[in-house]
């Protein structure tokens, strides 16, 4: 995969609302999430949203420790309830 440029404040992409990914398009985000993971790891980050790498999809990744094993969790179309 590849490392992509991370947008920094005051980039307008960071304040632009992201769009919901249609269910039939979710599988097409695999490469995006892998690129985001590589990018996050390259800067020793804890998480990264799609709009931080210039994309409009509603998705993010984050590092988690599951059973003391570091893993990366990808979320598509998250909602706070």
C-alpha positions, -999 to 999 in steps of 0.1 A, spaced: 0 0 0 11 36 1 16 66 24 -6 95 15 -4 132 24 -22 142 56 -42 174 55 -34 200 82 -54 228 96 -68 251 81 -74 228 51 -111 231 41 -113 193 38 -111 190 76 -143 210 80 -163 196 50 -189 170 61 -181 135 48 -206 115 28 -222 81 37 -207 52 18 -235 32 1 -236 -4 12 -228 -17 -22 -196 4 -23 -181 -5 11 -159 -33 -3 -143 -7 -26 -128 11 4 -103 -17 13 -74 0 -5 -82 34 11 -83 19 46 -50 1 40 -34 33 27 -47 52 57 -32 25 80 2 28 64 0 66 66 -11 65 103 17 40 112 43 62 94 37 91 117 31 69 148 -5 81 150 -34 67 170 -61 73 144 -69 88 110 -101 100 93 -107 98 55 -110 136 53 -76 139 68 -62 123 36 -83 143 12 -112 119 8 -149 125 14 -160 90 25 -173 87 61 -146 64 74 -118 63 99 -92 39 114 -77 37 149 -53 17 169 -67 -6 196 -52 -30 220 -72 -62 219 -60 -87 245 -27 -68 248 -21 -72 210 -20 -39 190 -44 -40 161 -60 -15 137 -98 -11 136 -114 4 104 -149 20 107 -171 29 78 -203 50 82 -199 54 120 -227 69 140 -228 82 175 -259 69 193 
